[in-house]
């Protein structure tokens, strides 16, 4: 069965960096696009970034462009989100989610359980 | 402020039907497929509808989706107390090259 398990969340000071990981299993990871979606406490869902199945395309929300980088390691079946210059407004639960196809479908058929990132001094 | 507009809340009695609307523009809903997600309290979202009106395996046919122009609708029939959750619409915005969601709708089954 498809499983996505995020890790790497925690408390970090403003301006610092953090890297999230998402370990995938139960499907051919290299055949699917992958996304990060976040949810601030008590708020709605916010799409963050997508990477195509082959890594050829990456797109970001304006709110994180230039600060966050999505990447993937197919031999390790792992998705990453490198977050730099963190701000208080980046505080959220971060979910990794599988794209319905190779990256451009923008529907999310499987989700991880999420990892909480808290940006605070 | 979300790109897609949903009502903050809807309510209905058990066994009844409810619809949740999602309004966008030509750059998102008007030219892309819409998906819908259910988020039960304290859990990750779950895909209910994709490609406007398709249900993943395991999703009961009480849940349905439709799209017309720049708006989409999620329908739920035979409401159960277990359907109480937040519901989100989502799609791609071609002008932003980004995914977008509605602000979410809280469903209360009275």
Interface residues (C-beta under 8 A of the other chain):
Chain A: X35 X37 X44 X45 X46 X47 X50 X59 X60 X61 X62 X95 X100 X104 X105 X106 X107 X108 X109 X110 X111 X112 X113 X114
Chain B: X2 X32 X33 X35 X37 X39 X44 X45 X46 X47 X50 X51 X56 X86 X88 X90 X91 X92 X96 X97 X98 X99 X100 X101 X102 X103 X104
